[in-house]
Amino acid sequence: MYIGIDPSLTSTGVVILDEEGNLVESRRIAPKTKNAARLVEIENAIWDYLKPPNKIALEGYSYGSFAGREVIGELGGIIRRALYLQGSTYVIVPPATLKKFAAKGNAKKDELRLAAFKNWGVEFKSNDEVDAYILARISYALFRGDPKLTKMQEEILKKLEVHHGKHAA
C-alpha cells in the first residue's frame, strides 16, 4: 500500500492508495484525549490502522512555525518510531515540497484542494485528508512510478531521502 500521513494533534489525515494508485481509504485520526494520552492514542491508531509493509510519505515539520513546536516534535517522533518499528519504508516530505508537488510551494489550503481535484479527480471533507492524499500520491510516484509526472515532480522525488524501518528491505 502507498500511504500519506498528515500529522496533527487534533486531526491526523491518513490516505491509502492501492497498487494501481486508486484510493482505498481516507480517514482522520481525531484523538479525544490531551497531553501524553493523546500521543499514545495517535500512536495506537497508527499501529491499528497501518498494516505493514507500507510505503509511506509523512509530512515533515513546518520549521517556520513557533507555536507548539515541542508537542508537534513529540508527535512526529512517535509516528516515526511506529513507522520504523513496523518496518515501513518512508520519506519525510517538507510542507512546501508537498504544496509544490500538487500546485506551488506557497499554495493555500483551498488551492491544494482544487489541485487535488484537477490533478487526480478527488475531493475530501478535510484539509488533513487533502494533504494526506497528496502525500500518498508522492509515495506512489516515488515507490511505484507514475508516467504522468511533470518534470518538476520528478525533480522533487529525486530530492527525498528514503528511510527504512526495522527489517524493511
C-alpha positions as CSV (number, residue, x, y, z in Angstrom):
1,M,0.0,0.0,0.0
2,Y,1.0,3.6,-0.7
3,I,0.2,5.9,2.2
4,G,0.2,9.5,3.0
5,I,0.2,10.8,6.6
6,D,-0.5,14.5,7.5
7,P,0.3,14.6,11.2
8,S,-1.7,16.8,13.5
9,L,-2.5,16.7,17.2
10,T,-6.2,17.2,16.6
11,S,-6.8,15.6,13.2
12,T,-4.1,13.4,11.6
13,G,-5.1,12.7,8.0
14,V,-4.3,9.2,6.6
15,V,-4.9,8.1,2.9
16,I,-4.2,4.7,1.4
17,L,-3.7,4.0,-2.3
18,D,-3.5,0.5,-3.9
19,E,-1.0,-0.9,-6.4
20,E,-2.8,0.9,-9.3
21,G,-2.9,4.3,-7.4
22,N,-6.6,4.0,-6.6
23,L,-8.0,5.5,-3.4
24,V,-8.6,2.6,-1.0
25,E,-9.4,4.6,2.2
26,S,-9.2,8.0,3.7
27,R,-9.6,8.8,7.3
28,R,-8.8,11.2,10.1
29,I,-7.4,10.2,13.5
30,A,-9.1,12.7,15.8
31,P,-8.0,12.0,19.4
32,K,-10.4,12.5,22.3
33,T,-7.6,12.9,24.9
34,K,-4.9,15.5,25.7
35,N,-1.2,15.6,26.6
36,A,0.7,12.3,26.7
37,A,-2.6,10.3,26.4
38,R,-3.3,12.0,23.1
39,L,0.2,10.9,21.8
40,V,-0.5,7.3,22.8
41,E,-3.9,7.4,21.2
42,I,-2.4,8.6,17.9
43,E,0.4,6.0,18.1
44,N,-2.1,3.2,18.8
45,A,-4.3,4.3,15.8
46,I,-1.2,4.2,13.6
47,W,-0.4,0.7,14.8
48,D,-4.1,-0.4,14.4
49,Y,-4.7,1.2,11.0
50,L,-1.5,0.6,9.1
51,K,-0.7,-3.0,8.3
52,P,3.0,-3.3,7.2
53,P,4.8,-3.4,5.0
54,N,4.0,0.0,3.6
55,K,5.5,2.7,1.5
56,I,4.7,6.0,3.3
57,A,5.1,9.7,2.7
58,L,4.9,11.6,6.0
59,E,4.6,15.4,6.1
60,G,7.7,16.9,7.8
61,Y,7.9,19.7,10.3
62,S,7.0,23.2,9.5
63,Y,10.2,24.9,10.7
64,G,8.8,28.4,10.3
65,S,6.1,27.7,12.9
66,F,6.8,28.5,16.5
67,A,3.6,27.8,18.5
68,G,3.5,24.3,19.9
69,R,6.8,23.1,18.3
70,E,7.7,20.9,21.2
71,V,4.5,18.9,21.2
72,I,4.5,18.7,17.4
73,G,8.0,17.3,17.7
74,E,6.8,14.7,20.2
75,L,4.0,13.7,17.7
76,G,6.5,13.5,14.8
77,G,8.7,11.3,17.0
78,I,6.0,8.8,17.9
79,I,4.9,8.5,14.3
80,R,8.4,8.0,13.0
81,R,9.0,5.4,15.8
82,A,5.9,3.5,14.8
83,L,6.8,3.5,11.1
84,Y,10.3,2.3,12.0
85,L,9.2,-0.5,14.2
86,Q,6.5,-1.6,11.7
87,G,9.2,-2.0,9.1
88,S,7.8,0.6,6.8
89,T,9.8,2.3,4.1
90,Y,9.1,6.1,4.2
91,V,10.1,9.6,3.2
92,I,9.7,12.8,5.1
93,V,8.2,15.5,2.9
94,P,8.6,19.1,3.9
95,P,5.3,21.1,3.8
96,A,6.5,23.4,0.9
97,T,7.5,20.3,-1.1
98,L,4.1,18.8,-0.6
99,K,2.5,22.0,-1.9
100,K,4.9,22.3,-4.8
101,F,4.2,18.7,-5.9
102,A,0.5,19.5,-6.3
103,A,0.4,23.2,-7.1
104,K,3.1,25.7,-6.0
105,G,5.3,26.0,-2.9
106,N,3.3,28.6,-1.2
107,A,-0.2,27.2,-2.1
108,K,-3.0,27.9,0.4
109,K,-5.3,25.1,1.6
110,D,-8.1,26.0,-1.0
111,E,-5.5,25.9,-3.8
112,L,-4.4,22.4,-2.7
113,R,-8.0,21.2,-2.5
114,L,-8.5,22.5,-6.1
115,A,-5.2,21.0,-7.3
116,A,-6.1,17.6,-5.9
117,F,-9.4,17.7,-7.8
118,K,-7.8,19.0,-11.0
119,N,-4.8,16.6,-10.9
120,W,-6.4,13.5,-9.6
121,G,-10.2,14.0,-9.6
122,V,-10.6,13.6,-5.9
123,E,-12.4,15.6,-3.2
124,F,-12.2,15.4,0.6
125,K,-14.1,16.8,3.5
126,S,-11.0,17.9,5.4
127,N,-7.7,19.7,4.6
128,D,-5.9,16.9,6.5
129,E,-7.2,14.3,4.1
130,V,-6.3,16.5,1.1
131,D,-2.7,16.8,2.3
132,A,-2.6,13.1,3.1
133,Y,-3.8,12.3,-0.4
134,I,-1.1,14.4,-2.0
135,L,1.5,12.7,0.3
136,A,0.1,9.3,-0.8
137,R,0.5,10.4,-4.5
138,I,4.1,11.2,-3.7
139,S,4.6,7.8,-2.1
140,Y,3.0,6.1,-5.1
141,A,5.1,8.1,-7.6
142,L,8.3,7.5,-5.7
143,F,8.0,3.8,-4.9
144,R,5.8,2.6,-7.7
145,G,6.4,5.1,-10.5
146,D,4.0,7.4,-12.4
147,P,4.4,8.1,-16.1
148,K,2.2,11.2,-15.8
149,L,4.7,13.2,-13.6
150,T,5.8,16.6,-14.6
151,K,9.5,17.5,-14.8
152,M,9.2,19.4,-11.5
153,Q,7.5,16.5,-9.8
154,E,10.3,14.2,-10.9
155,E,12.9,16.6,-9.5
156,I,11.0,16.8,-6.2
157,L,11.1,13.0,-5.9
158,K,14.9,12.9,-6.5
159,K,15.5,15.1,-3.5
160,L,13.6,12.9,-1.0
161,E,15.6,10.7,1.4
162,V,14.2,7.2,1.8
163,H,14.2,5.7,5.3
164,H,13.9,2.0,6.0
165,G,12.2,0.7,9.1
166,K,13.3,-2.2,11.2
167,H,13.7,-5.3,9.0
168,A,12.5,-3.4,5.9
169,A,14.1,-4.3,2.6
